[in-house]
Amino acid sequence: MSRQFMQLPFHSRLSRLRSGLEPPSGNTADDRMCWICLRGDEDHRRRDWVHPCRCRGTNKWVHEACLSRWIDEKEMMSPGVPVTCTQCRTEYIIVMPPLCHFDAMLERLDKGYERMCPSVLMGTLAATVYFSAVIYGAHTLLELAGYDTGMKLLQEDPSLLMIMLPSVPTLLLLSRLVHWEDCVIRWLRRRNRRTIPAEQLDAVGLPLPGAPLSDEYFDELEREHPASDGLIGGNLATEQLGRAATSFCIALSLPTISVVLGQKLYGRIYEENKLLSILLGGLTFVAIKGLASIYLSHSRYQQRRQRFVMDYTPPNRNNH
């Protein structure tokens, strides 16, 4: 390589080498450039050059210290993912120094704990949920059947009750997935459909620009963004966490509410049949809550259906 070229600044030499204006020198050490720090040997000679991948030319070289820092960043961002070259996608051959027997034993113990602890945690959580469900089922049985009758049932066949009692909260939570209110709402809306006037439709029946929104638009909007009331179905995001918690509490408090309403409303009518009065109390609560939900949903639908935007004028600004 000519002496004039070697006297140029490093960045000028690098740009001319990449553009092909100057041939590389015969000594490969003069053409090395770290693709991480973009430095070569112009300041002082370095001894930690490596070419860890299939890249060729000056881009195949990299300082080992720079590469080690870059590998640490990649492993922290993506643990467990093999580190590869960003250009040729070659996986780096990373060799770790061997561990002594004591260190290797500690490493195996640590990995064994990492594999075992999730299973222990899931088993503990499952046992906690199961025994909580058993206690809730026993409390519900004593509340519905009475203390004396309930204790007699618990003492007669404990094994069977240990299987049936946890199913009580499960069935109550699953009952929240039955949305009979939605069927009633759809039936009401089918009876009072609002369509776009014929004069605001084109020849093929599509709405003209500026035509009012029809009920089909709002129905499609609700299908795309459902306001789910259950624990399953719908996105349990932050704004729906309160709704899910409310549904959970209503499901588990249904037996207590049924007992209270059954005694207050139907206790004198069905004095000899306590279970029937409790059943009627539960149906009464479900009906009242469902009708209130239907009314609130229909009111919100009508409010959204009849909204409009006012002109931005001084009187409107003062009034609103």
matplotlib code that plots the C-alpha trace (Angstrom):
import matplotlib.pyplot as plt

x = [0.0, 1.3, 2.9, 0.4, -2.5, -1.1, -0.6, -4.4, -6.6, -8.1, -11.7, -10.6, -8.6, -11.6, -14.0, -11.6, -11.0, -14.7, -15.3, -12.5, -10.5, -7.4, -6.4, -5.9, -2.4, -0.7, -0.5, -4.0, -3.3, -3.2, -6.8, -8.4, -11.3, -13.5, -17.2, -18.3, -16.0, -15.0, -11.3, -8.3, -4.6, -4.0, -3.5, -1.7, -1.3, -3.9, -3.4, -7.0, -8.2, -10.6, -12.7, -15.6, -17.8, -17.9, -17.8, -15.0, -12.9, -12.3, -15.7, -14.7, -12.4, -13.5, -11.8, -12.3, -13.0, -15.6, -17.2, -17.3, -19.2, -21.6, -22.2, -23.0, -25.6, -27.2, -27.4, -28.9, -31.6, -32.3, -31.3, -30.9, -30.8, -27.6, -25.6, -25.1, -23.4, -25.8, -24.5, -23.9, -26.0, -23.2, -23.5, -20.4, -18.3, -18.2, -16.0, -16.4, -13.6, -14.2, -15.5, -14.0, -15.9, -17.4, -18.5, -20.0, -22.0, -23.3, -24.2, -26.2, -28.0, -28.9, -30.3, -32.2, -33.8, -34.8, -36.6, -38.2, -39.4, -42.0, -43.6, -43.6, -45.1, -47.9, -48.6, -48.8, -51.2, -53.3, -53.6, -54.4, -57.2, -58.5, -58.7, -60.2, -62.9, -63.5, -64.0, -66.3, -68.3, -68.7, -69.8, -72.3, -73.7, -74.1, -75.8, -78.3, -79.1, -78.7, -76.0, -77.3, -78.2, -75.0, -72.8, -74.7, -74.0, -70.3, -69.9, -71.7, -69.5, -66.4, -64.7, -67.6, -68.0, -64.3, -65.0, -68.3, -67.6, -64.9, -67.3, -69.6, -67.5, -66.6, -70.2, -71.0, -68.2, -69.1, -72.7, -71.4, -70.6, -74.3, -75.4, -79.1, -79.3, -77.6, -80.3, -83.0, -81.1, -80.8, -84.5, -85.4, -83.2, -84.7, -88.1, -87.1, -84.7, -83.7, -82.8, -81.4, -84.1, -84.4, -83.7, -80.2, -79.3, -77.6, -78.8, -77.2, -78.5, -75.3, -75.5, -74.7, -72.0, -73.5, -76.2, -76.9, -75.5, -77.8, -78.3, -76.2, -73.1, -73.6, -74.2, -71.0, -69.2, -70.3, -69.3, -65.8, -65.5, -67.5, -68.0, -67.6, -69.1, -67.6, -64.2, -63.6, -64.0, -62.9, -59.6, -58.9, -57.1, -56.7, -60.0, -61.9, -60.3, -63.0, -65.7, -64.1, -63.7, -67.4, -68.5, -66.3, -67.8, -71.4, -70.9, -69.5, -72.0, -75.0, -75.8, -75.8, -78.0, -80.3, -80.7, -81.4, -83.9, -85.5, -86.1, -87.3, -89.6, -90.7, -90.0, -93.6, -95.0, -92.8, -92.1, -91.8, -89.7, -86.6, -84.7, -87.6, -87.6, -83.8, -84.1, -86.8, -84.6, -81.7, -83.9, -85.3, -81.8, -80.7, -83.8, -83.5, -79.8, -80.4, -83.2, -81.1, -78.2, -80.5, -81.9, -78.4, -77.1, -80.1, -79.8, -76.1, -76.9, -79.5, -77.3, -74.5, -77.1, -78.5, -75.3, -74.3, -71.5, -72.3, -70.7, -67.9, -69.5, -69.3, -72.9, -72.2, -68.8, -70.5, -73.3, -71.0]
y = [0.0, 3.5, 5.7, 8.5, 6.3, 5.3, 8.9, 9.6, 9.7, 6.4, 7.2, 8.3, 5.2, 3.1, 4.7, 4.4, 0.7, 0.0, 1.9, 0.0, 3.1, 1.6, -2.0, -3.6, -4.0, -7.3, -7.4, -8.4, -6.8, -3.3, -3.8, -5.0, -3.1, -4.0, -3.9, -3.0, -0.1, 0.7, 1.0, -0.6, -0.5, 3.1, 4.1, 1.1, -2.5, -4.8, -8.5, -9.6, -9.8, -12.7, -13.7, -15.7, -16.2, -16.7, -13.0, -12.0, -8.9, -6.3, -7.0, -10.4, -9.0, -7.9, -7.2, -10.0, -7.5, -5.7, -9.0, -10.1, -7.0, -7.4, -11.1, -10.1, -7.6, -10.2, -12.8, -10.4, -9.3, -12.9, -15.5, -19.0, -17.9, -18.8, -15.7, -15.4, -12.9, -10.2, -10.4, -14.1, -15.6, -17.9, -19.1, -18.1, -20.9, -19.8, -22.0, -21.7, -22.7, -26.1, -26.1, -28.1, -31.0, -28.9, -26.1, -28.5, -30.2, -26.8, -26.0, -29.2, -28.6, -25.1, -26.3, -29.1, -26.6, -24.5, -27.4, -28.7, -25.5, -24.6, -28.0, -27.6, -24.1, -25.4, -28.3, -25.9, -23.6, -26.5, -27.9, -24.4, -24.0, -27.5, -27.2, -23.7, -25.2, -28.0, -25.5, -23.3, -26.4, -27.5, -24.0, -23.9, -27.4, -26.4, -23.1, -24.8, -28.0, -26.7, -27.4, -30.7, -32.2, -31.0, -32.5, -35.8, -35.8, -35.0, -37.8, -40.5, -40.4, -38.2, -39.6, -38.8, -35.4, -34.7, -35.2, -33.3, -30.4, -28.8, -29.0, -26.5, -23.3, -24.7, -25.0, -21.5, -20.0, -21.9, -20.6, -17.1, -18.2, -18.6, -15.1, -15.4, -11.6, -11.4, -13.5, -11.2, -8.1, -9.5, -10.4, -6.9, -5.3, -7.4, -6.1, -2.5, -2.3, 1.0, 1.0, 3.7, 5.4, 4.3, 7.8, 7.6, 4.4, 4.0, 1.7, -1.4, -0.7, 0.7, 3.8, 7.1, 9.4, 11.2, 8.6, 7.9, 4.8, 1.8, -0.8, -3.2, -1.0, -0.9, -4.6, -5.3, -2.8, -4.8, -8.1, -6.8, -5.2, -7.3, -6.2, -9.6, -10.2, -13.6, -14.8, -16.6, -14.9, -11.4, -9.8, -9.5, -6.2, -3.6, -1.9, -5.3, -6.5, -4.9, -6.6, -10.0, -9.6, -8.5, -11.6, -13.8, -12.4, -12.6, -16.3, -17.3, -15.2, -16.7, -19.4, -16.9, -14.4, -17.3, -18.3, -14.7, -14.0, -17.4, -16.9, -13.3, -13.7, -17.3, -18.6, -18.3, -19.7, -22.8, -23.4, -27.2, -27.1, -25.0, -26.0, -24.9, -21.5, -21.2, -22.2, -19.5, -17.0, -17.7, -17.5, -14.2, -12.8, -14.0, -12.6, -9.2, -8.9, -10.0, -7.5, -4.7, -5.7, -5.8, -2.4, -0.9, -2.4, -1.2, 2.3, 2.5, 1.3, 3.9, 6.6, 5.7, 5.3, 8.8, 10.8, 13.7, 16.2, 19.9, 22.7, 24.5, 27.8, 30.3, 29.4, 25.7, 26.2, 28.2, 25.7, 22.7]
z = [0.0, -0.9, 1.8, 0.9, 1.7, 5.0, 6.0, 5.6, 8.7, 9.8, 8.8, 5.4, 4.9, 6.1, 3.7, 0.7, 1.5, 1.7, -1.6, -3.4, -4.2, -2.5, -2.3, 1.1, 2.4, 2.2, 6.0, 7.3, 10.7, 9.0, 7.7, 10.9, 12.3, 15.2, 14.1, 17.6, 18.6, 14.9, 15.9, 14.5, 15.4, 14.6, 18.2, 19.6, 18.7, 20.3, 20.8, 21.4, 17.8, 17.1, 14.1, 15.7, 12.7, 8.9, 8.0, 5.7, 5.1, 7.7, 9.3, 10.4, 13.1, 16.5, 19.8, 22.3, 25.1, 23.0, 22.0, 25.6, 26.6, 23.6, 24.5, 28.1, 26.9, 24.6, 27.3, 29.7, 27.2, 26.0, 28.6, 27.3, 23.6, 21.7, 20.8, 17.0, 14.6, 13.5, 9.9, 9.0, 11.9, 12.9, 16.5, 18.5, 20.0, 23.7, 25.9, 29.6, 31.9, 33.7, 37.2, 40.1, 41.6, 44.4, 42.1, 39.7, 42.5, 43.6, 40.0, 39.7, 43.0, 41.9, 38.6, 40.4, 42.7, 39.7, 38.1, 41.3, 42.9, 40.2, 40.7, 44.5, 44.1, 41.8, 44.2, 47.2, 45.3, 44.2, 47.7, 49.1, 46.5, 47.1, 50.9, 50.6, 48.3, 50.8, 53.6, 51.5, 50.4, 54.0, 55.1, 52.3, 53.2, 56.9, 55.8, 53.5, 55.3, 58.9, 61.4, 62.7, 59.3, 57.8, 60.5, 60.2, 56.4, 56.9, 59.5, 57.4, 54.3, 54.6, 51.5, 49.2, 50.7, 50.2, 46.4, 46.3, 48.5, 46.3, 43.4, 45.1, 44.4, 41.0, 39.9, 41.3, 39.3, 36.2, 36.6, 35.9, 32.4, 31.6, 30.4, 29.9, 30.1, 26.7, 25.1, 26.5, 25.3, 21.8, 21.7, 22.8, 20.2, 17.4, 18.3, 18.1, 15.2, 13.7, 10.1, 7.8, 5.8, 2.2, 0.8, 2.4, 0.7, -2.7, -5.5, -4.1, -0.5, 1.0, 3.2, 1.5, 3.0, 6.0, 6.6, 10.3, 12.0, 12.0, 14.8, 12.8, 13.4, 17.1, 17.3, 15.4, 17.7, 20.8, 19.2, 18.5, 22.0, 24.4, 28.0, 29.4, 32.9, 33.6, 34.8, 31.5, 28.1, 27.4, 28.2, 31.9, 31.6, 34.3, 33.4, 33.7, 36.9, 39.0, 36.9, 37.3, 41.0, 41.3, 39.4, 41.6, 44.8, 43.5, 42.6, 46.0, 48.0, 46.1, 48.7, 51.6, 49.7, 48.8, 52.4, 53.5, 50.8, 51.1, 54.9, 54.5, 51.4, 51.4, 55.0, 56.2, 53.0, 52.9, 56.6, 56.2, 53.0, 53.8, 50.6, 48.4, 50.1, 49.6, 46.0, 45.4, 47.2, 44.9, 41.8, 43.0, 43.4, 40.0, 38.4, 40.1, 39.3, 35.7, 35.1, 36.5, 34.3, 31.2, 32.1, 32.6, 29.4, 27.4, 28.9, 27.9, 24.4, 23.9, 25.3, 22.9, 20.1, 20.6, 21.2, 18.9, 18.6, 18.9, 16.9, 18.6, 19.1, 22.1, 23.3, 23.2, 25.0, 27.7, 28.2, 28.3]

ax = plt.figure().add_subplot(projection="3d")
ax.plot(x, y, z, "-o")
ax.set_aspect("equal")
plt.show()
